[in-house]
Each structure stands twice: as structure tokens, then as C-alpha cells.
Amino acid sequence: MCINYTDLNKACPRDAYLNKADNKVLSFLDAYSGYNQIPMAATDMNKIAFITNETNYFYKVMPFGLKNPGATYERLMDKVFNHLMGKCVEVYVDDMIVKSPSHLQHAQDLSTVFSALRQYNLRLNPEKCVFSVDRGKFLGFMLTQCGIEANPEKWATPTMSK
């Protein structure tokens, strides 16, 4: 089944989430090892202990394989960037975008973001960060000064058949 929402879409106002044209300067940040940066509560370390032939071990940070690290990490990001979200930062799991109307404001916004990360001892992966650009990939889309655009890498190439 295929439904045509053309008229409904014309009647609905555009949601400006990540689609504001006043963001001239963008930086794309990636958290290093995501939830592996979250310290385990001392009372929970014994619950994730494991034994080898030599000794007993426990994780000091949240390990892979637990049920709720994704939700815990997202809650941490909400706490870290609560005062900045929707203003100069957007966060989706371990991907962040800093958006500013000018280079001067962008330097100030980055400083504020870095201070928030430092306050919670969170690190970024420098190999995946891109600073002070006018466009870049974010969550599979191209984010530009004009807003969200389709990523040309995702465009399907038409094939010809007889």
C-alpha cells in the first residue's frame, strides 16, 4: 500500500530541528568509546566480576554486554549538555554537533562544550571529529548551513534493464 501525504505535508509547518539556516559554522564530535567512559558504581563492581585461572577481575567502567548502557549513556549526555541542547549542541548517543552563527561564537560554543565534557571526564575521538566546517555528515545525512540535505553517497544509481 502507498499513501500520498503531499497535501498533508504542505499543510504542516516545518520542524526546524537541526534545520536552521542561521548555523554558519559546524563541528562534528564523536565520543571515545561511548559508554565505556562511564565509571561503574563501587557497589555494582562485584556484580560484573569474573574469574580467570590467575585471579578475579572486575570492570571499573561500564562493559559491553550489559542491558542498559545505551540508556545510561544517553541519560549522561542529557545531563552533561542539558543547558546547551537545542542552543548550540545536539547529541545522538555518542555523536554530537556544535552549531553556531559565526566563527567567533563557534569558538565560544566549543569552549563551553569542552568544559562540559571535561567536568564529567569524558573524552572525544579526535580521528572522528571535524571542526569549524560549513557542512558534514551527521547520522547518515548531510548537514549544511541550509539545514538537512540528502547524503549524495546514499543516492541510488539507477540501473538500466532491457
N, C-alpha and C positions, 0 to 999 in steps of 0.2 A: 504494500500500500504506500502511496506517496501523497502527501498533503501539501498544498501550496499555501504558504503563510505570507505571501507577498503583501497583501493588504494589511494584515495584522502587523507585520514588521514596519510598514510605513506609518501606522498609527502610534507605534510605541516610541517613546523618546530613547535616544541612545544612552546606554550606560557608559559613563566616562572612565570606568575602572581601567587603569593603565593606558588610557587612550586620550590623554590631554596633550594638546599641541603646544602647550607652554613649557614643556620639558625639553630644553635645547641640549642639555648635557646629561649623558647617562653613564653609569658604571655598573658592570655586572659582576657580582661577587659570588663565590662558592665557598661554603664552609668545609673545612678539612675534616674528613671522616665523620661528618654529621653527629649522630647520637653517641659515637664512641668518645666524644668530648665530655659527656655528662658523667660526673662522678657518681658512683653508687653510694647510697646511704650506708653508713657503717653498720647499721642494724640489718641490712639486707645482704651484705657480702657473704655471710655464711650460707645463704640460700643458693648462691651460684658457685659455691666451691666445687672443686673437682680434685681427684686423686690420681697421681701417677705412681710409678714404681719407686720414685725417689722421695716424693714429698706431697703435701697438699698445697693447692693453689686456690686463689680467688681473684676475681676481677676487681680492680679499683674503679673502672669505668664501665658504663653500660655495654654489655657484649651483644654481638649478633645472635639472634635466635630467640630472644625473649618476646613476649606477646605485645608489650606496649611501648617499645622505644620510639616508634614513629609519633605517637600521640604525645609522649613525654617531651620529645624534641620540639614538636610544633608548639606545645604549651610554653616551653622555654623561650622560643623565638618570639612568641606573643608577649612574654614578659620583658625580654630584652629590648624589643622595639616598640612597645606599646605607645610611647609618646611620639614616635616617628612614623608609624604606619599610616598610610594614606596622605602623608605630608611630603616626605622626601624618600621614603623607603617602602618597598613592597617585598614580601617574603613568601616563598612557597617551599616548604621543607628546608633544604639546605641551599637553595638558590635565592639570591637577593638582588634587587635592583635599586640603585640610588639614582634619583631623578631630580634635576634642578633646572631652573630657568636661565642660569648664567654660569660661566666658569668660576666666578668669584663665589657665588652662592654654593656651587658644587664643592669647592674646596672646604667650605664651612660644613656642608652636609656630610661629606666624607669624614671629616674630623669628628663630628658628632657620632656617626655610625661606628667609627673605630673606637671611640671612647666607650660606647655601649658594649661593644664586643670585648674590650679589654676588662671592663668591670666584671664580666662573667667568665673571664679567662677563656674565651672562645677564639679559635684560630681560623684563618682563611687558607684556602689552597691557592697560592699565587699563580700556579700554572693554569688555573681555570678562571682567573679574574681578568677583567678588561676594564680599563679606567678611561674616563673622560672621552667618550665617543658620542657620535650622533645617531648611531644605530647598532643593533646587535641582536643575537638570538637569545630568546628567553622562553623557556618551556615549549620549544618547538616552533615558535612564531618569531617573526622579525618585529622588533620594537624600534620605532624610529621617532623622530621629532613630531611626526604627524600622527602617531599612535600605533596601533597594532596592524600589521600587514601580514599577508601570507608569506611563508618562507619559500623562496624560489627553489631551494633544494628539495622541497616536498612536492613540487609540482609534478604531476604525472605526465610523462611524454606519451603523446598519442601514438598508437601503433596502427599501421595500415594493414588491412587484410583484403584479400580478393573475394 
